[in-house]
Amino acid sequence: TKVWGIEFEHQIHFNFLPGLLKNVVLSYNASLVKSETWLIGARTDTIQYFIPPLTTPFYRYEQHPIEVKQQLENQPKFFGNVSLGYDIGGFSGRISLFHQSEYNRSFTPTGRGDQIVNGYTRLDLALKQKVTDYLSLMLNISNLTNIKEENSINNRVNGYKILNTSERYGLTADLGVKIDL
């Protein structure tokens, strides 16, 4: 098995800008991953035979093990995040865009029922307000764009992909209180 990758991350505070723009914060990261592994797969051979005196052929199917090179399971090729924030006084706010490409959850030996987790892009919001030196309030809202999480079945032999499951979890929010002792 081999894995190659590169990750890029950058954050900048715009404190060199004038006025209220100096409170803007931008951060982003991206990861590109390539992987390959050798696994044991299967090849199906169809054998035609005749039983005399019949002239109609009969068929027998035999599975033969073969080595197959493929990408690793549960490894997206690309994922990244862009976050735009604003910090002023005791307030901090971030809106972030997260993207993850599709990836294989599992491969089948025949290549006819590979499980795929479909790619998605999601928007989230995080807010924090410092009330006192010891007390802060936090609000995190996930999935502002109300995306669906979907899985597909990929048939590499016949070259088609069909939707297997689709779930919409909707918008979720967490409200928290932080006390520093």
C-alpha positions as CSV (number, residue, x, y, z in Angstrom):
1,T,0.0,0.0,0.0
2,K,1.2,3.5,-0.9
3,V,-0.2,6.8,0.2
4,W,0.8,10.2,-1.2
5,G,-0.6,13.5,-0.1
6,I,-0.2,17.2,0.3
7,E,-1.9,19.5,2.8
8,F,-2.0,23.2,2.6
9,E,-3.1,25.5,5.4
10,H,-3.0,29.2,5.7
11,Q,-4.5,31.8,8.1
12,I,-4.4,35.5,8.0
13,H,-5.6,38.2,10.3
14,F,-6.3,41.4,8.5
15,N,-5.1,43.7,11.4
16,F,-3.2,45.8,8.9
17,L,-6.4,47.0,7.3
18,P,-8.1,50.2,8.5
19,G,-11.1,50.5,10.7
20,L,-13.4,47.6,11.3
21,L,-11.8,45.6,8.5
22,K,-8.8,44.9,10.8
23,N,-11.0,42.4,12.7
24,V,-11.5,40.0,9.7
25,V,-9.8,36.6,9.8
26,L,-9.5,34.2,6.9
27,S,-8.3,30.7,7.1
28,Y,-8.3,27.8,4.6
29,N,-6.9,24.4,4.2
30,A,-7.0,21.7,1.6
31,S,-5.8,18.1,1.4
32,L,-5.1,16.1,-1.7
33,V,-4.5,12.4,-1.2
34,K,-3.6,9.6,-3.6
35,S,-3.5,6.0,-2.5
36,E,-3.1,2.6,-4.1
37,T,-3.1,-0.9,-2.7
38,W,-3.0,-4.4,-4.1
39,L,-5.9,-6.7,-3.1
40,I,-7.1,-10.1,-4.0
41,G,-10.1,-9.9,-6.3
42,A,-12.0,-12.3,-8.5
43,R,-12.4,-12.9,-12.3
44,T,-15.4,-14.9,-13.5
45,D,-14.8,-17.2,-16.4
46,T,-17.7,-18.7,-18.4
47,I,-17.1,-22.2,-19.6
48,Q,-19.3,-23.6,-22.3
49,Y,-19.7,-27.4,-22.5
50,F,-21.9,-30.0,-24.3
51,I,-23.4,-33.2,-23.1
52,P,-23.8,-35.6,-26.0
53,P,-26.1,-36.3,-27.8
54,L,-27.6,-32.8,-26.9
55,T,-26.5,-29.9,-29.1
56,T,-27.6,-27.2,-26.7
57,P,-24.6,-25.8,-24.8
58,F,-24.5,-25.7,-21.0
59,Y,-22.6,-23.0,-19.0
60,R,-20.5,-23.2,-15.9
61,Y,-19.0,-20.2,-14.1
62,E,-15.7,-20.4,-12.4
63,Q,-14.2,-17.7,-10.1
64,H,-10.4,-17.3,-10.3
65,P,-8.5,-15.1,-7.8
66,I,-6.6,-12.1,-9.3
67,E,-4.6,-9.2,-7.9
68,V,-6.3,-5.9,-8.3
69,K,-4.8,-2.4,-7.8
70,Q,-7.2,0.2,-6.4
71,Q,-7.4,3.1,-4.1
72,L,-7.7,2.7,-0.3
73,E,-11.1,2.5,1.2
74,N,-12.5,5.3,3.4
75,Q,-10.0,7.8,1.9
76,P,-11.4,10.8,0.0
77,K,-9.1,12.2,-2.7
78,F,-9.8,15.8,-1.7
79,F,-11.2,17.7,1.3
80,G,-10.9,21.3,2.3
81,N,-12.3,24.1,4.4
82,V,-12.6,27.9,4.0
83,S,-13.5,30.0,7.0
84,L,-14.2,33.7,7.2
85,G,-14.3,35.1,10.7
86,Y,-14.7,38.3,12.6
87,D,-13.2,39.1,16.0
88,I,-14.0,42.2,18.0
89,G,-13.9,42.7,21.7
90,G,-15.3,39.6,23.3
91,F,-17.1,38.5,20.2
92,S,-15.9,35.9,17.7
93,G,-17.8,34.6,14.7
94,R,-16.9,32.2,11.9
95,I,-18.7,31.0,8.8
96,S,-17.1,28.0,7.1
97,L,-17.5,26.1,3.9
98,F,-16.4,22.4,4.0
99,H,-16.1,20.2,1.0
100,Q,-15.3,16.5,0.8
101,S,-15.0,14.5,-2.5
102,E,-16.6,11.1,-2.9
103,Y,-14.7,8.0,-1.7
104,N,-15.1,4.3,-1.7
105,R,-16.4,2.9,1.6
106,S,-15.8,-0.7,0.4
107,F,-14.8,-2.6,-2.7
108,T,-16.3,-6.0,-3.8
109,P,-14.2,-8.7,-5.3
110,T,-16.3,-8.8,-8.5
111,G,-16.4,-4.9,-8.9
112,R,-20.2,-5.0,-9.2
113,G,-21.3,-3.6,-5.8
114,D,-18.7,-1.2,-4.5
115,Q,-20.0,1.1,-1.8
116,I,-19.4,4.8,-2.4
117,V,-19.9,7.8,0.0
118,N,-20.9,10.7,-2.2
119,G,-19.1,14.0,-2.0
120,Y,-20.8,17.0,-0.4
121,T,-20.3,20.7,0.4
122,R,-21.6,22.1,3.7
123,L,-21.8,25.6,5.3
124,D,-21.5,25.9,9.1
125,L,-21.6,28.9,11.6
126,A,-19.8,29.3,14.9
127,L,-20.4,32.2,17.3
128,K,-18.8,32.9,20.7
129,Q,-19.5,35.8,23.0
130,K,-17.4,36.5,26.1
131,V,-19.7,37.8,28.8
132,T,-17.3,38.2,31.7
133,D,-13.7,37.1,32.3
134,Y,-15.0,33.7,33.5
135,L,-18.2,33.2,31.4
136,S,-18.6,32.7,27.6
137,L,-21.6,31.8,25.5
138,M,-21.2,29.7,22.3
139,L,-23.5,28.8,19.5
140,N,-22.6,26.4,16.7
141,I,-25.0,25.8,13.8
142,S,-24.1,23.0,11.4
143,N,-25.4,22.3,7.9
144,L,-26.9,25.7,7.1
145,T,-27.2,24.6,3.5
146,N,-29.3,21.5,4.5
147,I,-27.3,19.1,2.4
148,K,-28.1,15.4,2.0
149,E,-25.6,12.7,2.9
150,E,-25.8,10.1,0.2
151,N,-24.3,6.7,-0.6
152,S,-24.2,5.0,-3.9
153,I,-23.4,1.5,-5.3
154,N,-20.8,1.5,-8.1
155,N,-20.7,-1.3,-10.7
156,R,-17.2,-1.0,-12.2
157,V,-17.8,-3.9,-14.6
158,N,-20.8,-2.5,-16.4
159,G,-20.0,1.1,-15.8
160,Y,-22.9,2.5,-13.8
161,K,-23.6,4.0,-10.4
162,I,-27.0,4.0,-8.6
163,L,-28.1,5.9,-5.4
164,N,-28.3,3.5,-2.5
165,T,-29.2,5.7,0.5
166,S,-30.0,9.4,1.0
167,E,-30.4,11.0,4.4
168,R,-31.1,14.6,5.3
169,Y,-30.2,15.4,8.9
170,G,-31.2,19.0,8.5
171,L,-29.8,21.9,10.5
172,T,-28.4,21.2,13.9
173,A,-27.4,23.7,16.6
174,D,-25.5,23.5,19.8
175,L,-25.7,26.1,22.5
176,G,-23.1,26.1,25.2
177,V,-21.9,27.9,28.3
178,K,-18.2,28.0,29.2
179,I,-17.1,28.7,32.7
180,D,-13.4,29.3,33.4
181,L,-12.5,28.6,37.0
